[in-house]
Structures are given as structure tokens and as C-alpha cells.
Amino acid sequence: MTSAPAIRRYRPADRAALDDICVRTAHAGQDSRPVYADPSIFPAIFAAPYVHLEPELAFVLDDGRGQAVGYILGTADTPRFVEDFRLKWLPLVANRHPEPSGPPSSPRTPDDEIVPLLHHPERMLVPEVAAYPAHLHIDLLPDWQGRGHGRALMRTFLDALRARGVPAVHLSMVTGNTAARAFYDRLGFHEIDVPDADPGVTYLGRATDS
């Protein structure tokens, strides 16, 4: 039986769908498969650790037939998450995605540029965003974008943070992803100045109660 699309809590049976959504939206909002030799690195960094470590803050858009076609997930406490990532998550996946060897000046593939993000979770500890202790990731398959589902997912996540007493949330995004930036702007996010940030990355934040 088919029902209307709806947001619900993540279930372990959604894991494969979340990995697929992440892979198909990871390249600045586009499909990463044509660009990366092993695009499974993306869910290993940006999706799976969240549902493993903090599943209570993971929500999916269900297409009405039980299939997840979008998600929002994150953490209420970034410093704690970073510690758990290193101690509890990284040992599960490090061998599958070994860190590239050789000097930084050696030729790098797109995979070589991404894999170090897995091995250095402390990159998430950015002093300028300390007042925004939570952070999030949100992705929708292309056919489900532009229909209000992203806004509904964000509202669900902010409500969950607010219920936990978390005052503010941040995210980082590829600066060149103008469609994502317009979406976040409409939802009340503002840019956070991080002088030492990679020029290709922009940090945004907002209060959970506004």
C-alpha cells in the first residue's frame, strides 16, 4: 500500500538507502560515481557514522512505500561526536579506506583528496563555530528536491535539537554549490566567518529556536 511521502525516524533497514543517497548527492550536490573510484568513502564520512553513533537524531523522507529518498542527520554535540568518531567509528572503517601514502606534492586522485577527511575527524573542531555546538548533513535525491521536503526535514531536525536544549547548529558546505546555499539562506542560516577555512568550504549557522 502506498501512502503520502512522510518524514520518520531512521531505521537500521534504511542504511543502504542512506548510503546510496549520500553517494548520489556527494559531488557538490551531484552524483559522485562518475568522479570517484570508490564513492563509498562519502557515506563512511558523512552519513553512516551519524546513524551509528547518534541514530536518535537521524530522520528520513519516506516515499510512502517504505523507501528513504532523503535524510537529515547530525549530532547535538560536535566535540563529543568527534571523540566518538575516532574511538568508536574509525576503527570499523579505516582498513577499508586507508589514508593515502606519499608526500602531499605527489599526484592525487579525487579519492586521495577525500579519504583524509575520514582519518582526521578533529577537522570538525572549528573554534569559530563553538557557539553552534550541533551540526548536520541533509541530502535529497534529485527527484525529491524543490518540493518542500528539505524544509520539512530541517524543521524536524531543529525541533529535535531544541527539545534537547541545544541552542544553535552549524554546517559546512561546498562554496560553489549555489543551489544549496540558496536553500540554507531561505531557512535562516547565516555565514560564519572562519578565516582559516579552506576557500572551497563555507560555514553556516543558525539558532534552533528562530
C-alpha positions, -999 to 999 in steps of 0.1 A, spaced: 0 0 0 13 34 -10 9 64 14 19 100 11 56 108 15 64 115 52 92 122 75 100 95 100 129 84 122 157 65 107 156 27 110 185 3 106 169 -11 74 174 23 58 211 21 59 217 10 23 193 37 11 211 64 31 245 53 17 230 55 -18 215 89 -13 248 102 0 268 88 -29 243 102 -55 245 137 -40 281 140 -27 298 158 -55 286 193 -48 251 181 -49 256 158 -79 263 121 -84 298 112 -72 300 79 -90 314 93 -123 342 111 -104 354 88 -77 368 53 -79 353 43 -46 324 67 -38 316 46 -7 340 69 11 313 96 12 288 77 34 316 64 55 324 101 64 291 120 61 262 96 68 270 62 84 289 74 115 259 96 124 233 68 123 258 45 141 267 70 169 236 92 172 206 75 155 181 94 176 190 125 155 186 108 121 154 113 101 144 102 66 119 112 40 99 81 32 85 80 -3 53 64 11 63 29 2 90 25 29 119 37 8 141 65 21 147 91 -6 162 118 16 176 123 51 188 147 77 212 136 104 238 151 127 249 155 162 239 176 191 274 179 205 302 182 179 332 178 203 317 146 218 309 133 183 345 139 172 357 119 201 333 91 194 341 91 157 378 85 164 373 59 192 341 41 180 337 46 143 371 50 127 383 15 138 354 0 119 362 15 85 398 27 85 411 -5 69 387 -3 40 397 33 33 434 36 41 449 70 42 470 79 11 507 75 14 534 96 -1 542 133 1 514 159 -3 531 170 -36 526 136 -52 498 132 -78 464 130 -61 432 114 -73 398 128 -62 397 98 -38 430 108 -23 416 143 -16 386 130 3 399 100 22 420 120 47 387 136 60 378 102 74 411 98 93 411 133 108 377 139 125 393 167 145 389 189 114 353 193 127 366 212 158 365 248 144 368 274 171 346 299 152 316 276 153 319 266 190 287 287 198 269 264 174 275 230 191 253 209 168 260 202 132 240 185 104 240 169 69 209 169 47 205 153 13 176 145 -10 176 126 -42 171 149 -72 135 139 -80 125 149 -44 142 183 -43 124 216 -47 91 203 -33 93 214 3 107 182 17 141 197 26 124 224 46 103 198 65 133 177 72 152 208 86 122 217 108 121 182 122 158 183 130 157 217 146 128 207 167 147 177 179 177 198 188 156 224 206 139 196 226 174 186 238 182 222 248 207 227 220 208 265 212 224 265 177 236 244 148 261 248 121 270 231 88 298 232 63 292 232 25 310 234 -8 311 271 -16 303 265 -52 271 247 -45 249 277 -51 216 258 -50 224 245 -15 234 280 -4 201 295 -16 182 267 3 201 274 35 196 312 31 159 307 28 159 287 60 176 314 81 212 303 80 239 329 80 276 327 71 301 322 99 335 338 93 362 312 96 394 329 84 415 297 82 388 277 63 396 260 30 385 285 3 362 259 -11 342 255 21 317 278 37 304 276 72 268 285 80 248 286 113 215 295 129 198 293 162 174 264 167 146 285 180 143 311 153 
